[in-house]
Amino acid sequence: MPSVADFSLSFDKINHSGTFSEGDTIRGKVSLELLKATKVLSLSVKAKGDVNTKWSRWEDNEDGGESLQKYGKHCRLFKKKQFLILPKLKETALSHGSHTFSFDIQIPSKKYLPSSFSGEHGSIRYQLEAKLCRRLKRARKVQQTFNFCPRSALRIPQTTTAKANAAPPARPRSYAMADYS
């Protein structure tokens, strides 16, 4: 009989759009519903940003034919991990019932991070991942995606706004139309 009935991850939105930016703190909870007392090696949550690209193209091969070649690349933008139950030499015993663990992870503020994106040839994805480790059991993971937009992308330069709302500037005298007839 399994000992974990439910394993979930949730986080608080900090604005109406649910979009985070650099330096923001993500606050949330990891919840466990246990059917019986369970020994746990560790419980952690991490925030991460990943870039994945993929594309394919037809290429000539040595026998004169063509073959479809697939390409891809992964890049980790950042990873911050917080332990909710620290890994120890001895397991931590949790009683049967509901358990809730709070976390807060700050998104790096001194690093340029691109906006969330998903397209045909790739994606930029930001996620929270909770991981429950127990002896002789496969680690259980649960993930939640969150939207990210850098503060610089949220700002509209004042000059653009001012130009859009202002009357056109008067022409300087030196550029006035002259009568050449």
C-alpha positions, -999 to 999 in steps of 0.1 A, spaced: 0 0 0 14 34 -9 22 57 20 18 90 1 -18 98 -9 -11 134 -22 20 154 -29 14 190 -42 31 223 -47 14 257 -47 27 293 -47 12 328 -42 8 352 -71 24 386 -64 3 405 -89 -29 402 -110 -10 386 -139 10 361 -118 42 373 -134 75 374 -114 106 395 -121 142 394 -110 146 399 -73 110 388 -65 104 363 -38 82 333 -46 63 321 -15 44 289 -14 37 256 2 45 219 -3 17 196 10 19 160 18 -10 137 27 3 105 42 -17 73 46 6 60 73 37 71 92 66 76 67 103 80 69 117 107 47 153 113 37 147 148 24 121 172 10 132 201 -11 119 228 -34 138 245 -62 132 274 -86 149 271 -120 150 287 -154 157 266 -185 162 274 -222 156 245 -246 159 247 -284 152 222 -310 152 221 -348 157 197 -376 168 199 -412 175 175 -441 211 169 -448 230 150 -475 245 118 -463 275 98 -476 254 74 -498 239 103 -518 206 103 -500 191 126 -474 184 121 -438 166 142 -412 191 155 -386 177 167 -353 195 193 -332 188 207 -297 204 225 -268 196 230 -232 209 258 -210 202 263 -173 197 300 -165 196 296 -127 187 272 -100 180 279 -63 172 251 -39 157 252 -4 155 221 18 123 218 38 135 186 54 173 185 55 190 154 43 206 136 73 222 103 80 190 93 98 156 96 82 130 120 95 98 103 106 65 120 96 32 109 112 2 98 91 -20 127 80 -15 162 64 18 180 65 24 215 50 58 231 45 62 267 36 90 281 14 103 313 0 128 315 -28 142 347 -43 147 349 -80 183 361 -87 184 399 -91 219 405 -105 216 384 -136 198 391 -168 170 366 -173 149 365 -205 111 365 -205 91 332 -205 85 320 -240 73 289 -259 76 285 -296 80 259 -323 118 258 -320 123 263 -283 112 276 -250 123 296 -220 106 281 -190 106 289 -153 95 263 -128 92 253 -92 99 217 -84 93 199 -51 112 166 -45 104 140 -19 132 115 -13 127 82 7 150 53 12 146 25 -14 119 45 -32 120 65 -64 120 102 -57 86 118 -62 86 152 -80 59 177 -86 63 208 -108 46 242 -113 55 266 -141 55 303 -134 56 333 -157 87 355 -157 92 389 -173 123 411 -165 115 445 -151 132 462 -180 106 447 -204 78 460 -181 90 496 -183 79 519 -212 106 545 -218 93 580 -209 105 594 -242 83 571 -262 53 579 -240 60 616 -241 64 616 -279 31 598 -284 11 622 -262 28 655 -271 20 679 -298 45 679 -327 73 704 -321 72 738 -338 96 741 -368 127 762 -361 129 794 -382 159 783 -401 138 754 -416 108 776 -426 96 772 -461 109 799 -484 91 814 -513 114 808 -543 92 821 -570 
